[in-house]
Amino acid sequence: MYTNAATPVATLWSVSRELWRHFIAVVLYVSVIEGLDIRYEWKDSAFPLPVIAIMGTVIGLLLGFRTNSCYGRWWEARILWGAIVNDSRTWTRQLMEFTKSAQLDQQTTITRMCHRQIAWCYSLSRSLRGQEATQDLGTLLTEDEISEVRDKHVPNLLLLRQGQELRDLKQQGQLETFELVELEKTLLRLTNAMGGCERIRNTTFPRSYTRIINLLIYLFVICLPFGLVELPWFGLVSTSISFAFAFLMVDRVSIFLQDPFSNRPSDTPTQSLSRTIEINVREMLGETDLPEKRQPVNGILM
């Protein structure tokens, strides 16, 4: 959902907005501990710093493992949508190359099937985001076809309709068996990509793992000032806040990455990729009235 150049800024700003309450709580807590230290001189009862260092190391390892796993989910989603872009182009090219007739009705069928592929991309994007899957399809499908798939699994039914039209083309003698098989392979790859995206969306990261990390971070934040009481007040406050906020920031970023279809700045830009597919397919069909490429809004590309 973003451009590469805007990724760090957009993501960090979004994360910071979610963590401002945590930031205020940490500042108040550390300030209270420092005030009590100044009043009662807790330096002789400081918490062992090596223990805190070990705790921080363990948390860092756990956060690194989860962030890497969450990034793997995000990267897999991007790979799947990259495959969708390629297979959509392949589908259009195969239809244009394999069909034998240049009659007007035949060209209309090819155009209809290519437009349905564009509609499939938009509907899959909306479906993954939990939105109305038919809202972008008015110029790509007929009202009857939209009515048939509304309130159902729209992307799956559109692929079914593609397969049915392939069967009709085979029966009309427009496709050889080998060509039909190749087109069916393309539909199979699109189906697999759809299933892969839905698997990522519907498989949540283990909540117990997240709770353990959160508990350890909070424990670390609580103990950290007691291990730094020998520092001057400014050093204690700034160091405690910096370490606490760094851990909380990495934790929140990993949560953003684990769900690449959640309408966040870190999401896979499925709507933009669908628009790219639409432009490419229409160009291949020889159409000249092409939509504009999506542009980032506030550094975020949907």
C-alpha positions as CSV (number, residue, x, y, z in Angstrom):
1,M,0.0,0.0,0.0
2,Y,3.0,2.3,-0.3
3,T,5.8,3.3,-2.5
4,N,9.3,2.1,-1.6
5,A,10.6,5.6,-1.1
6,A,7.7,6.4,1.3
7,T,7.7,3.2,3.2
8,P,9.8,4.1,6.3
9,V,8.2,7.5,6.8
10,A,4.6,6.3,6.3
11,T,5.1,3.2,8.4
12,L,7.0,5.0,11.3
13,W,4.4,7.8,11.4
14,S,1.5,5.4,11.5
15,V,3.3,3.3,14.2
16,S,4.1,6.5,16.2
17,R,0.5,7.5,16.2
18,E,-0.5,4.2,17.7
19,L,2.2,4.3,20.4
20,W,1.8,7.9,21.8
21,R,-0.2,6.6,24.8
22,H,2.6,4.1,25.6
23,F,5.1,6.9,25.1
24,I,3.4,9.2,27.6
25,A,3.0,6.3,30.1
26,V,6.7,5.4,29.9
27,V,7.7,9.1,30.3
28,L,5.6,9.5,33.4
29,Y,6.8,6.2,34.9
30,V,10.5,6.9,34.3
31,S,10.0,10.5,35.6
32,V,8.4,9.2,38.8
33,I,11.2,6.7,39.4
34,E,13.8,9.4,38.8
35,G,12.0,11.7,41.2
36,L,11.9,9.0,43.9
37,D,15.5,8.2,43.3
38,I,16.5,11.9,43.8
39,R,14.3,12.0,47.0
40,Y,15.3,8.7,48.6
41,E,18.7,7.9,46.9
42,W,18.1,4.4,45.6
43,K,21.6,4.1,44.1
44,D,22.7,1.5,46.7
45,S,19.7,-0.7,45.9
46,A,20.0,-0.5,42.1
47,F,18.8,-3.5,40.0
48,P,21.7,-5.5,38.6
49,L,22.4,-4.1,35.2
50,P,23.7,-7.4,33.7
51,V,20.3,-9.0,34.4
52,I,18.5,-6.2,32.5
53,A,21.0,-6.6,29.7
54,I,20.3,-10.3,29.4
55,M,16.6,-9.6,29.5
56,G,17.0,-7.0,26.7
57,T,19.0,-9.5,24.6
58,V,16.3,-12.2,25.0
59,I,13.6,-9.7,24.0
60,G,15.7,-8.6,21.0
61,L,16.1,-12.2,19.8
62,L,12.4,-12.9,20.2
63,L,11.4,-9.7,18.4
64,G,13.9,-10.4,15.6
65,F,12.4,-13.9,15.1
66,R,8.9,-12.5,15.0
67,T,9.7,-9.6,12.8
68,N,11.5,-11.9,10.3
69,S,8.4,-14.3,10.3
70,C,6.0,-11.4,9.8
71,Y,8.2,-10.0,7.0
72,G,8.1,-13.4,5.4
73,R,4.2,-13.2,5.3
74,W,4.4,-9.7,3.8
75,W,6.9,-10.7,1.2
76,E,5.0,-13.8,0.3
77,A,1.9,-11.6,-0.3
78,R,4.0,-9.4,-2.6
79,I,5.3,-12.4,-4.5
80,L,1.8,-13.8,-5.0
81,W,0.5,-10.5,-6.4
82,G,3.6,-10.3,-8.6
83,A,2.5,-13.7,-10.0
84,I,-1.0,-12.4,-10.5
85,V,0.3,-9.5,-12.6
86,N,2.3,-11.8,-14.8
87,D,-0.5,-14.4,-15.1
88,S,-3.0,-11.7,-16.0
89,R,-0.8,-10.6,-18.9
90,T,-0.2,-14.2,-19.9
91,W,-4.0,-14.9,-19.9
92,T,-4.6,-12.0,-22.2
93,R,-1.8,-12.9,-24.6
94,Q,-2.9,-16.6,-24.7
95,L,-6.4,-15.7,-25.5
96,M,-5.3,-13.4,-28.3
97,E,-2.8,-15.9,-29.7
98,F,-4.7,-19.2,-29.4
99,T,-8.2,-18.2,-30.8
100,K,-8.4,-18.7,-34.5
101,S,-11.3,-16.5,-35.6
102,A,-11.1,-12.8,-36.1
103,Q,-14.9,-12.4,-36.3
104,L,-16.5,-9.5,-34.4
105,D,-18.3,-11.8,-32.0
106,Q,-15.2,-13.7,-31.3
107,Q,-13.2,-10.6,-30.6
108,T,-16.0,-9.5,-28.3
109,T,-15.7,-12.8,-26.3
110,I,-11.9,-12.3,-25.9
111,T,-12.4,-8.7,-24.7
112,R,-15.1,-9.8,-22.3
113,M,-12.9,-12.5,-20.8
114,C,-9.9,-10.1,-20.5
115,H,-12.1,-7.5,-18.8
116,R,-13.3,-10.2,-16.5
117,Q,-9.7,-10.9,-15.5
118,I,-9.3,-7.2,-14.6
119,A,-12.5,-7.5,-12.6
120,W,-11.1,-10.6,-10.8
121,C,-8.0,-8.6,-9.7
122,Y,-10.1,-5.8,-8.3
123,S,-12.6,-8.1,-6.6
124,L,-9.8,-10.2,-5.0
125,S,-8.1,-7.0,-3.7
126,R,-11.4,-5.8,-2.1
127,S,-12.2,-9.2,-0.8
128,L,-8.9,-9.6,0.9
129,R,-9.4,-6.2,2.6
130,G,-12.9,-7.1,3.8
131,Q,-14.6,-4.6,1.5
132,E,-17.4,-4.9,-1.0
133,A,-15.9,-7.1,-3.8
134,T,-18.1,-5.7,-6.6
135,Q,-17.6,-2.0,-6.1
136,D,-15.1,-1.5,-8.9
137,L,-16.7,-3.8,-11.5
138,G,-19.4,-1.5,-13.0
139,T,-17.4,-0.8,-16.2
140,L,-15.9,-4.3,-16.5
141,L,-18.9,-6.6,-16.1
142,T,-22.5,-6.5,-17.1
143,E,-25.1,-5.8,-14.4
144,D,-26.5,-9.4,-14.8
145,E,-23.0,-10.9,-14.1
146,I,-22.5,-8.6,-11.1
147,S,-25.9,-9.6,-9.7
148,E,-25.0,-13.3,-10.1
149,V,-21.8,-13.0,-8.0
150,R,-22.8,-10.3,-5.5
151,D,-22.8,-11.5,-1.8
152,K,-20.9,-14.6,-2.8
153,H,-17.2,-15.4,-3.2
154,V,-16.8,-13.1,-6.2
155,P,-13.2,-13.9,-7.3
156,N,-13.8,-17.6,-7.2
157,L,-17.1,-17.3,-9.3
158,L,-15.4,-15.1,-11.8
159,L,-12.7,-17.8,-12.4
160,L,-15.4,-20.4,-12.7
161,R,-17.1,-18.2,-15.4
162,Q,-13.7,-18.0,-17.2
163,G,-13.5,-21.7,-17.3
164,Q,-17.0,-22.1,-18.6
165,E,-16.2,-19.7,-21.5
166,L,-13.1,-21.7,-22.3
167,R,-15.2,-24.8,-22.6
168,D,-17.5,-22.9,-25.0
169,L,-14.6,-21.8,-27.1
170,K,-13.3,-25.4,-27.3
171,Q,-16.8,-26.7,-28.3
172,Q,-16.9,-24.0,-31.0
173,G,-13.6,-25.2,-32.4
174,Q,-11.8,-22.0,-31.5
175,L,-9.3,-23.8,-29.2
176,E,-7.2,-26.9,-29.6
177,T,-6.9,-29.3,-26.7
178,F,-3.3,-28.2,-26.0
179,E,-4.3,-24.5,-26.0
180,L,-7.2,-25.2,-23.7
181,V,-4.8,-27.0,-21.3
182,E,-2.4,-24.1,-21.3
183,L,-5.2,-21.6,-20.5
184,E,-6.5,-23.9,-17.8
185,K,-3.0,-23.9,-16.3
186,T,-3.1,-20.1,-16.2
187,L,-6.4,-20.3,-14.4
188,L,-4.9,-22.8,-12.0
189,R,-2.0,-20.5,-11.1
190,L,-4.5,-17.7,-10.5
191,T,-6.5,-19.9,-8.3
192,N,-3.4,-20.9,-6.3
193,A,-2.4,-17.3,-5.9
194,M,-5.9,-16.4,-4.6
195,G,-5.7,-19.3,-2.2
196,G,-2.3,-18.2,-1.0
197,C,-3.4,-14.7,-0.3
198,E,-6.5,-15.9,1.6
199,R,-4.3,-18.3,3.6
200,I,-2.1,-15.3,4.7
201,R,-5.2,-13.2,5.5
202,N,-7.0,-15.9,7.5
203,T,-4.0,-17.4,9.4
204,T,-3.2,-15.2,12.3
205,F,0.1,-15.1,14.1
206,P,0.1,-17.1,17.4
207,R,-1.4,-14.8,20.0
208,S,0.4,-16.5,22.8
209,Y,3.7,-15.6,21.3
210,T,2.7,-12.0,21.0
211,R,1.5,-11.9,24.6
212,I,4.7,-13.3,25.9
213,I,6.7,-10.7,24.0
214,N,4.5,-7.9,25.2
215,L,4.8,-9.1,28.8
216,L,8.6,-9.2,28.6
217,I,8.7,-5.7,27.0
218,Y,6.6,-4.3,29.8
219,L,8.7,-6.1,32.4
220,F,11.9,-4.7,30.8
221,V,10.4,-1.2,30.8
222,I,9.6,-1.5,34.5
223,C,13.0,-2.8,35.5
224,L,15.2,-0.7,33.2
225,P,15.1,2.6,35.3
226,F,16.1,0.7,38.4
227,G,19.2,-0.5,36.7
228,L,20.2,3.0,35.5
229,V,19.7,4.9,38.8
230,E,23.5,5.7,38.9
231,L,23.2,7.8,35.8
232,P,22.4,11.5,36.0
233,W,18.7,12.2,35.8
234,F,18.8,13.2,32.1
235,G,20.7,10.1,31.1
236,L,18.4,7.8,33.0
237,V,15.2,9.4,31.5
238,S,16.5,9.6,27.9
239,T,18.1,6.1,27.9
240,S,15.0,4.4,29.5
241,I,12.6,6.1,27.1
242,S,14.8,5.3,24.1
243,F,15.2,1.6,24.8
244,A,11.5,1.2,25.8
245,F,10.2,3.0,22.7
246,A,12.6,1.1,20.4
247,F,11.3,-2.2,21.6
248,L,7.7,-1.0,21.4
249,M,8.3,0.3,17.9
250,V,9.8,-2.9,16.6
251,D,7.0,-4.9,18.2
252,R,4.3,-2.7,16.5
253,V,6.1,-2.8,13.1
254,S,6.1,-6.6,13.2
255,I,2.3,-6.5,13.9
256,F,1.8,-4.3,10.9
257,L,3.8,-6.6,8.6
258,Q,2.1,-9.8,9.7
259,D,-1.2,-8.8,8.0
260,P,-0.5,-7.3,4.5
261,F,-4.2,-6.9,3.7
262,S,-5.4,-4.8,6.7
263,N,-5.7,-1.3,5.1
264,R,-2.5,0.0,6.7
265,P,0.5,1.9,5.1
266,S,2.5,-1.3,5.2
267,D,0.0,-3.3,3.1
268,T,0.7,-4.9,-0.2
269,P,-0.6,-2.2,-2.8
270,T,-3.2,-4.5,-4.3
271,Q,-5.4,-1.7,-5.7
272,S,-2.4,-0.1,-7.5
273,L,-1.3,-3.5,-8.8
274,S,-4.9,-4.1,-10.1
275,R,-4.8,-0.7,-11.9
276,T,-1.5,-1.7,-13.5
277,I,-3.0,-4.9,-14.7
278,E,-6.0,-3.0,-16.1
279,I,-3.7,-0.7,-18.0
280,N,-1.6,-3.5,-19.4
281,V,-4.5,-5.6,-20.5
282,R,-6.3,-2.8,-22.1
283,E,-3.1,-1.8,-24.0
284,M,-2.8,-5.4,-25.2
285,L,-6.4,-5.3,-26.5
286,G,-5.6,-2.2,-28.4
287,E,-7.8,0.1,-26.3
288,T,-6.8,3.8,-26.1
289,D,-9.1,5.0,-23.3
290,L,-6.8,3.9,-20.5
291,P,-7.2,4.8,-16.8
292,E,-4.5,6.8,-15.0
293,K,-2.0,5.1,-12.8
294,R,-2.7,5.4,-9.1
295,Q,-0.6,8.0,-7.4
296,P,0.6,8.0,-3.7
297,V,-1.6,10.0,-1.3
298,N,0.5,11.4,1.5
299,G,3.2,9.0,0.6
300,I,0.9,6.0,0.7
301,L,-0.1,4.0,-2.4
302,M,-3.2,1.9,-2.0
